[in-house]
Amino acid sequence: MQAGRALRTKWLTPVSVPTSDVFPPLDPLPSLPQPRVLSLAPEPTGVSAREVIGLPSRPNLSAREVEVLLAWIRCDSKPAVAASLFLSLGTVNTHMTRIRAKYAAVGRPAPTKASLVARALQDGLIDITEL
C-alpha cells in the first residue's frame, strides 16, 4: 500500500486513504503559441493615455490636498473646513491656492468652487451621489 494520510469521518475514526487516489498526477499542459498583442495605441512617446484619447491630464495632487479639496466641496466655508480638519484657515487657503495652480498648470483652470467640483467629478475624486 502506498503512503497515505488519515481522514476522519463524522465519528472521528481515522481512515487511511492513499494520496495518489485523492490527488492524481496532472497531465502536463501542451505548449501553446504565444498570442500576438494587437494595440491600437501608438508606440510610447511619453504621452499619457488621457492625452492620446483627448482627455486633459490630471494634476498631481497630494493626499492632503485631495482631503482638503473634498472637505471644501462638502462644507459651506473654508473656516468650517479648517475646523473639521484641525487646520488653520491660512493652511486651507494655501492648499486651495496650490490645488488651483496645479489644475491651471495642466491646462484645466478652476477659478471657482463650481469648476473645482467639476474637476473633482471628472477626475473621479468624488461621485455625483456624494454631492
Secondary structure, DSSP 8 states (H G I E B T S, - for coil): ---EEEEE-TT--EEEEEHHHHS-----------------S----S--HHHHTT--------HHHHHHHHHHHHSSSHHHHHHHHT--HHHHHHHHHHHHHHHHHTT----SHHHHHHHHHHTTSS-GGG-
